[in-house]
């Protein structure tokens, strides 16, 4: 009987991402932290006594790769004491000028270089690993079209970059093709959110997601999958690997000081992560600059957004015999004529704040 194999499945590292939303210094630091991911991957492979590592594409963010990144990648993968299989994706597609063709790779690393699926037999593990490469940034043909794994009693795995979304331009793969593949496990890359272990017919498949978030569309814990597999049986668990997390927090500031509301909503430890805090509820012109100054030291990165609405009793002051009353009477009429225009509401809020000497007034 084939022994249970320990397999690490990772994808979408996007090394050397520009991190354009950060300062040049922070962006350079984040690229360095991305390289540290490789060391943590190798350490995890040693700790878990991995038999195989499958990397399903987009290890690089593009064709331009820093020399230290390429060296770090080669060194880290060479330090993994088991075979490593790498299937180039749409961001790091294989070509004669790509880093996959020009760099000397360690002997334990196998890079798929053809758009056609090929199989590599590992008799010592009673396993066959199939894979193929993206050779252009866009591919409309399914990488599994017409494919079926050999039925020889071995554990059958595939390492591919592709998209299970219908009609995708990035190697679209259907559930029917997965089910017909005869694979025990399909290791996919391209989607940056961890999918959990899925099944199509007898075939298990998954996206591990990216191991390090790069923006607010990649929230929370990020990492890789640790699989335990033998023919006809695959189990998996998610292993966090990221250095920092992007977090999105919405805070209702109705009836309170916005700073106090935000502080009460935050977890104790935030210094290592990048946060986007969105203010909601009813409030008159919260002072975002004040909030940014007060909160920024608590985070590695911070963005504060205002989605509050005008308090319902705001217009009650329109009867005041004052400049504020006159302003509110005019703005109430304008907002009534244009109820769906956010500019009117913003004008009322900021105008009132200016009339009240910029104070942050909540009902």
DAUR-V78317 format. One record per backbone hydrogen bond with DSSP energy under -0.5 kcal/mol. CO is the residue of the C=O (numbers start at 1). NH is the residue of the N-H. If there is no record, write none. Layout:
# DAUR-V78317
<<CO NH> <CO NH>>
This chain:
# DAUR-V78317
<<5 7> <5 229> <6 51> <6 52> <7 9> <7 227> <8 10> <8 54> <9 225> <10 56> <11 211> <14 17> <15 61> <19 22> <23 27> <24 28> <25 29> <26 30> <27 31> <28 32> <29 33> <30 34> <31 35> <32 36> <33 37> <34 37> <34 38> <35 38> <35 39> <36 40> <37 41> <38 42> <39 43> <40 44> <41 45> <42 46> <43 47> <44 48> <45 50> <46 49> <51 83> <52 8> <53 85> <54 10> <54 56> <55 57> <55 87> <57 12> <58 14> <59 15> <63 65> <66 70> <67 71> <68 72> <69 73> <70 74> <71 75> <72 76> <73 77> <74 78> <75 79> <77 80> <79 81> <80 82> <83 53> <84 110> <85 55> <86 88> <86 112> <88 134> <95 98> <98 101> <98 102> <99 103> <103 105> <106 109> <108 84> <108 110> <109 111> <110 86> <110 112> <112 88> <114 133> <118 131> <120 129> <122 125> <122 126> <122 127> <123 126> <126 155> <127 122> <128 130> <128 157> <129 120> <130 159> <131 118> <134 94> <139 171> <142 145> <144 147> <150 152> <155 128> <155 157> <156 184> <156 185> <157 130> <158 160> <158 187> <159 132> <160 162> <160 189> <163 173> <165 168> <168 172> <169 139> <171 163> <174 178> <175 179> <176 180> <177 181> <178 181> <179 182> <181 149> <184 204> <185 158> <185 187> <186 188> <186 206> <187 160> <188 208> <189 162> <191 209> <192 210> <198 205> <200 203> <203 200> <204 186> <205 198> <206 188> <207 195> <207 196> <209 11> <210 223> <215 218> <218 246> <222 241> <222 242> <224 239> <225 9> <225 227> <226 237> <227 7> <228 235> <229 5> <230 233> <233 230> <235 228> <237 226> <239 224> <244 213> <245 247> <245 274> <246 220> <247 249> <247 276> <249 278> <251 253> <251 280> <253 256> <257 261> <258 262> <259 263> <260 264> <261 265> <262 265> <262 266> <263 266> <268 270> <270 273> <270 300> <273 275> <273 300> <273 301> <274 247> <275 303> <276 249> <276 278> <277 279> <277 305> <278 251> <279 307> <280 253> <281 283> <281 309> <282 255> <283 285> <284 361> <286 288> <287 291> <288 292> <289 293> <290 294> <291 295> <292 296> <295 298> <296 299> <301 275> <303 277> <305 279> <305 307> <309 283> <311 314> <312 315> <313 316> <314 317> <315 318> <316 319> <317 320> <320 322> <322 326> <323 327> <324 328> <325 329> <326 330> <327 331> <328 332> <329 333> <330 334> <331 335> <332 336> <333 337> <334 338> <336 339> <338 341> <340 342> <341 344> <341 345> <342 346> <343 347> <344 348> <345 349> <346 350> <347 351> <348 352> <349 353> <350 354> <351 355> <352 356> <353 358> <354 357> <356 359> <359 361> <360 362> <361 284>>
